[in-house]
Amino acid sequence: LSGDFNYRLLGFLIGAGTLGVFWFGARRCGARAPLLALALYAANPLAVRVGDSMRPYGLGYALTLLALTLIWKFVENPCARSWFWSALAAVLSVQCLYQSAFFLAAFCVAGCAVTLPRRRWKTAAQTAGLGVVAALSLLPHWPNIMKGRDWQGIGFHQVRPAEIGRALAEALNASGPWLVWFWAGLALLAIGTALIFAIRWRAWRMVYFGAALLAAVLFYGLFLEKFGLQQRSWYFLILLAPAALCMDIILAGPAAPRLRLGRAALALLLAASSIPAGSAAVQVRQSNADLIAQVLKENARAGDLILVSPWYYGIALQRYYTNYFDTVPPIAELRIHRYDLMKKQMLAENPIGPLLDQARQTLRSGHVFWVVGDFRFPPPGQPQTLLPPYREDMVMDVAAAWYFSSWMFQF
């Protein structure tokens, strides 16, 4: 059951299941179909590439969407049964992705924005309790989370709002360079519509989804700024999925036939405009580790040195290539990403010394020195930077990258 086809099938089922959750959420929350949500999110090739991959992202997105829907159904019609299903979705979502906790907090805030003005104190407390239950479910993971702080500093990056904006724009524009403007315009239109309906007609569904949209953007933005990692476009898919559903449900609220027809026409236009980018993206391989492994099996001989650079590429390579190879730096375990072992090598006096000697001996004896992954020569005319053993008081942006570059240039 561990073959590549089975993993691809699992990814496909998770992606299809996410579409089902979009439909479930739209139908249960007053929209006949998630037209805009599918055009904005499901047609985004980044969502397909990341959401269907063998990582917890896709399942986490689906569970977060489910929690958004079920929390609203509880707020709308509170009962023990709906609270249970909401709590179950909340717990499963944070167990799949830690960052889902920030979205659950946003959804609970949105629920309280509906219940508190109506003086439904008990329902407000129960809604807040959903977030508490989800948070408590993370307590068994707390020791591992704290262990992660021991090595998190080697990859810490000072995140600035402009960097967050660039990564977000890259995620939005994955379907086309104009999509960021559609997202921005629809978000403003949805917030304005929700505000008008809330003030004039006390449309509590609009209050919930409008507040959830705003709170999710605010909470997740603060999380990314404090998290200390270089921003990547796929970090924002967990935000785009509930945001697309919130906007779709809000904009489906007005009953005017022309508005509904315009919403459908816009969804078709957005989906059609995404076809070129989507068609190109789905033809790109997710990995070439299997092709590299085949080359090594056919050409590498005893006595050759195979060096994987950087070390984490070895995690994928070992799935297809079972013979021995080394990594930069040497890492004892490659089943998962062991950044704690990376830090251990950074603390060492000369972690790649034996490997450098082995590379020299390989070349002197007439054998082949194979390099798999990223390998660059030092800039011309500049001396190689030999870094001392790492110390916690060093002020370095993404220290792990500096040390890896130093080791690579030595080779």
C-alpha positions in Angstrom: 0.0 0.0 0.0 3.0 2.3 0.0 3.5 2.5 -3.7 3.5 5.8 -5.5 0.2 5.2 -7.2 -1.5 4.6 -3.8 -0.1 7.8 -2.5 -1.3 9.7 -5.6 -4.7 8.1 -5.1 -4.8 9.2 -1.5 -3.9 12.8 -2.5 -6.6 12.8 -5.1 -9.2 11.6 -2.6 -8.1 14.3 -0.1 -8.4 16.9 -2.9 -11.8 15.6 -4.0 -12.9 15.6 -0.3 -11.9 19.2 0.0 -14.2 20.1 -2.9 -17.0 18.2 -1.1 -16.4 20.2 2.0 -16.8 23.4 0.0 -20.1 22.2 -1.4 -21.2 21.1 2.1 -20.3 24.4 3.6 -22.0 26.4 0.9 -25.2 24.4 1.0 -25.5 24.4 4.7 -24.8 28.1 5.0 -27.3 29.5 2.5 -25.5 29.4 -0.9 -26.7 27.0 -3.5 -23.3 26.3 -4.8 -19.7 27.4 -3.9 -19.2 29.0 -7.3 -16.7 31.7 -6.4 -15.0 29.5 -3.9 -14.3 26.9 -6.4 -13.2 29.4 -9.1 -10.9 31.2 -6.6 -9.4 28.3 -4.7 -10.0 25.0 -6.3 -8.9 26.2 -9.7 -5.7 27.5 -8.2 -2.9 25.2 -9.4 -1.0 25.8 -6.1 -4.0 24.4 -4.2 -3.8 21.3 -6.3 0.0 20.9 -6.0 0.1 21.4 -2.3 -3.3 20.4 -1.1 -3.1 17.0 -2.8 0.5 16.3 -1.8 1.7 13.8 0.8 1.7 16.3 3.6 -1.0 17.2 6.1 -1.9 20.4 4.3 -4.9 19.2 2.2 -6.6 17.3 5.0 -6.0 20.3 7.4 -7.6 22.7 4.9 -10.6 20.5 4.6 -11.0 20.1 8.4 -10.6 23.9 8.9 -13.4 24.5 6.3 -15.5 22.0 8.1 -15.0 23.7 11.4 -15.9 27.0 9.9 -19.2 25.6 8.7 -20.1 23.6 11.8 -19.3 26.4 14.3 -21.8 28.6 12.4 -24.4 25.8 12.5 -24.0 25.6 16.2 -24.2 29.3 16.7 -27.3 29.4 14.5 -29.1 26.5 16.2 -27.2 25.6 19.5 -27.7 22.1 20.8 -25.5 19.4 22.3 -25.3 17.4 19.0 -24.1 20.4 16.9 -21.6 21.4 19.6 -20.2 17.8 19.6 -19.6 17.8 15.8 -18.1 21.3 15.9 -15.8 20.3 18.7 -14.8 17.1 16.8 -14.0 19.1 13.6 -12.0 21.7 15.7 -9.9 19.0 17.5 -9.2 17.1 14.2 -8.2 20.3 12.4 -5.6 21.4 15.0 -4.3 17.8 15.3 -3.7 17.9 11.6 -2.2 21.4 11.4 -1.1 23.4 14.5 -1.7 26.7 12.6 -5.4 25.8 12.4 -5.6 26.9 16.0 -5.4 30.5 14.8 -8.4 30.0 12.5 -10.4 28.3 15.1 -9.8 31.3 17.3 -11.1 33.5 14.5 -14.2 31.4 14.0 -14.9 31.4 17.8 -14.5 35.2 17.8 -17.0 35.4 14.9 -19.4 33.2 16.8 -19.2 35.5 19.8 -19.8 38.5 17.6 -23.1 36.9 16.8 -24.1 35.6 20.2 -23.0 38.5 22.5 -25.0 41.3 20.9 -28.1 39.0 21.2 -27.3 38.4 24.9 -27.0 34.7 24.3 -24.5 34.3 27.0 -24.6 30.5 27.3 -24.1 30.0 23.6 -21.2 32.5 23.6 -19.5 30.6 26.4 -20.1 27.3 24.6 -18.6 28.8 21.4 -15.5 29.9 23.2 -15.4 26.4 24.8 -14.9 25.0 21.3 -11.6 26.8 21.1 -10.6 25.7 24.6 -11.3 22.1 23.8 -9.2 22.3 20.6 -6.4 24.0 22.6 -6.5 21.3 25.3 -6.2 18.6 22.7 -2.7 20.0 21.9 -1.4 19.5 25.4 0.0 16.0 24.7 2.1 17.6 22.0 3.4 20.3 24.2 6.7 18.5 25.1 7.5 18.0 21.4 6.6 21.6 20.6 9.0 22.8 23.4 11.7 20.5 22.0 11.3 22.2 18.6 12.2 25.5 20.2 15.7 24.0 20.9 16.5 24.1 17.2 14.0 26.6 15.9 16.6 29.4 16.3 18.9 28.1 13.5 16.2 28.9 11.0 14.7 32.0 12.5 14.1 34.8 10.0 12.9 38.3 10.8 9.6 38.5 8.9 8.5 41.9 7.6 5.0 42.8 6.4 6.2 43.4 2.9 7.5 39.9 2.7 4.2 38.5 3.8 2.5 40.6 1.1 4.8 39.3 -1.6 4.2 35.7 -0.7 0.5 36.2 -0.4 0.4 37.9 -3.9 2.3 34.9 -5.3 -0.3 32.5 -3.9 -3.2 34.6 -5.3 -1.5 35.0 -8.7 -0.8 31.3 -9.1 -3.7 31.1 -11.5 -2.8 34.3 -13.3 -1.2 37.7 -12.7 -4.5 39.5 -12.4 -6.0 37.3 -9.7 -4.7 39.4 -6.8 -7.0 42.2 -7.9 -10.0 40.0 -8.1 -9.3 38.7 -4.6 -8.9 42.1 -3.2 -12.0 43.5 -4.9 -14.2 40.6 -3.9 -12.9 40.7 -0.3 -13.8 44.4 0.0 -17.1 43.8 -1.7 -17.9 40.9 0.7 -16.9 42.9 3.8 -19.0 45.8 2.7 -22.0 43.6 1.9 -21.7 41.9 5.2 -21.6 45.2 7.0 -24.6 46.6 5.2 -26.7 43.5 5.8 -25.6 43.4 9.5 -26.5 47.1 10.1 -29.8 47.2 8.2 -31.3 43.8 8.7 -29.3 42.2 11.5 -28.3 39.4 9.2 -26.4 37.3 11.7 -25.0 34.9 9.1 -23.4 37.9 7.4 -22.0 39.0 10.8 -20.4 35.6 11.4 -18.8 35.1 8.0 -17.7 38.7 7.7 -16.1 38.6 11.2 -14.6 35.2 10.5 -13.0 36.6 7.3 -11.5 39.7 9.1 -10.4 37.8 12.2 -8.7 35.0 10.2 -6.7 37.5 8.1 -5.6 39.4 11.3 -4.8 36.4 13.4 -2.9 34.5 10.7 -1.0 37.6 9.7 0.2 38.1 13.3 1.2 34.4 13.5 3.3 34.6 10.3 5.0 37.7 11.5 6.0 36.2 14.8 6.7 32.6 13.5 10.1 33.5 12.1 10.2 31.6 8.9 10.9 32.8 5.3 7.5 33.2 3.7 6.4 30.8 1.1 3.3 31.0 -1.1 1.8 27.7 0.1 1.7 29.0 3.7 -1.4 31.0 2.6 -3.6 28.3 1.2 -5.0 27.6 4.7 -6.1 31.2 4.7 -7.4 31.3 1.1 -9.7 28.3 1.6 -11.9 29.7 4.4 -11.6 33.2 3.0 -13.0 32.0 -0.4 -15.9 30.2 1.3 -16.7 33.2 3.5 -16.7 35.6 0.6 -18.8 33.2 -1.5 -21.5 32.8 1.2 -21.7 36.5 1.8 -22.0 37.4 -1.8 -24.6 34.7 -2.3 -26.8 36.4 0.3 -28.4 39.2 -1.9 -31.5 37.7 -3.5 -31.5 39.9 -6.6 -31.5 37.7 -9.8 -29.0 40.0 -11.6 -26.6 39.7 -8.7 -26.8 36.0 -8.6 -26.4 35.8 -12.4 -23.4 38.1 -12.1 -21.8 35.9 -9.4 -22.2 32.9 -11.7 -20.8 34.7 -14.7 -17.8 36.0 -12.7 -17.1 32.4 -11.4 -17.1 31.1 -14.9 -14.8 33.9 -16.0 -12.3 33.3 -13.2 -12.3 29.5 -13.7 -11.8 29.9 -17.5 -8.9 32.4 -17.0 -7.2 29.9 -14.7 -7.0 27.1 -17.4 -3.7 28.1 -19.0 -1.8 28.4 -15.7 -3.5 25.2 -14.3 -2.7 23.2 -17.5 0.9 24.2 -17.4 1.3 23.5 -13.6 -0.2 20.0 -13.7 2.4 19.0 -16.2 5.3 19.8 -13.9 6.8 16.9 -12.0 6.4 17.1 -8.2 9.8 15.3 -7.8 12.7 14.0 -9.9 14.1 11.9 -7.1 13.0 8.7 -8.8 14.8 9.7 -12.1 18.0 10.6 -10.2 17.9 7.3 -8.3 17.6 5.4 -11.7 20.7 7.3 -13.0 22.7 6.4 -9.9 21.6 2.7 -10.1 22.8 2.5 -13.7 26.0 4.4 -13.4 27.4 4.6 -9.8 30.0 2.0 -9.0 31.6 0.8 -5.8 34.1 3.3 -4.5 32.2 6.3 -5.9 31.1 9.1 -3.5 27.5 10.2 -3.8 26.9 13.5 -2.0 23.3 14.9 -1.4 23.2 18.6 -1.0 21.5 19.9 1.1 20.8 17.0 3.5 17.0 17.1 3.4 17.0 16.0 -0.3 18.2 12.7 1.0 14.7 12.1 2.6 13.1 11.8 -0.9 16.1 10.1 -2.5 16.3 7.2 0.0 12.8 6.2 -1.0 14.0 5.2 -4.5 17.8 4.7 -3.9 18.6 2.2 -1.2 22.4 2.2 -1.6 24.7 4.2 0.6 25.1 8.0 0.1 26.3 10.9 2.2 24.7 14.3 2.8 25.9 17.9 3.5 26.2 18.0 6.5 26.2 14.3 7.5 22.8 13.5 9.1 22.4 10.2 11.0 18.6 9.8 10.3 16.8 10.7 7.1 13.3 9.4 7.8 12.1 12.9 8.6 13.4 16.4 8.7 15.8 16.3 11.7 16.7 20.0 12.2 17.9 19.1 15.7 20.6 17.0 14.1 21.4 19.8 11.7 22.0 22.1 14.8 24.2 19.4 16.3 26.4 19.6 13.3 26.5 23.4 13.4 27.7 23.1 17.0 30.6 20.8 16.0 34.1 21.9 15.4 34.6 20.4 11.9 31.5 18.3 11.0 32.4 17.9 7.3 36.2 17.3 7.7 36.0 13.5 7.3 33.7 13.9 4.3 36.1 16.3 2.7 38.9 13.8 3.1 36.7 11.1 1.6 35.9 13.4 -1.4 39.6 14.0 -2.0 40.4 10.3 -1.8 37.6 9.4 -4.2 38.9 11.8 -6.9 42.6 10.8 -6.4 41.7 7.1 -6.8 40.0 7.8 -10.1 36.4 7.2 -8.9 33.4 9.5 -9.6 32.2 12.2 -7.2 28.4 12.4 -7.7 26.5 15.5 -6.5 22.7 15.3 -6.0 20.8 18.5 -5.4 22.0 22.0 -5.1 25.7 22.6 -5.6 27.3 25.9 -6.2 30.9 27.2 -6.3 32.0 30.1 -4.1 31.8 33.6 -5.7 35.0 34.3 -7.8 37.6 36.3 -6.1 36.2 36.0 -2.6 37.7 33.9 0.1 35.6 31.1 1.5 33.9 31.9 4.8 34.7 29.3 7.4 32.3 29.8 10.2 33.1 28.9 13.8 30.9 26.5 15.8 27.5 27.9 16.2 26.5 29.8 19.4 23.0 30.8 20.5 24.1 34.5 20.9 25.1 34.7 17.2 23.0 37.3 15.3 22.3 35.6 12.0 19.3 35.6 9.7 18.5 31.9 9.0 21.8 30.6 10.5 21.3 27.1 9.0 21.5 28.5 5.5 24.8 30.4 6.3 26.4 27.2 7.6 25.2 25.1 4.7 26.6 27.6 2.2 30.0 27.6 4.0 30.1 23.7 3.9 29.1 23.6 0.3 31.7 26.2 -0.8 34.4 24.1 1.0 33.6 21.2 -1.2 
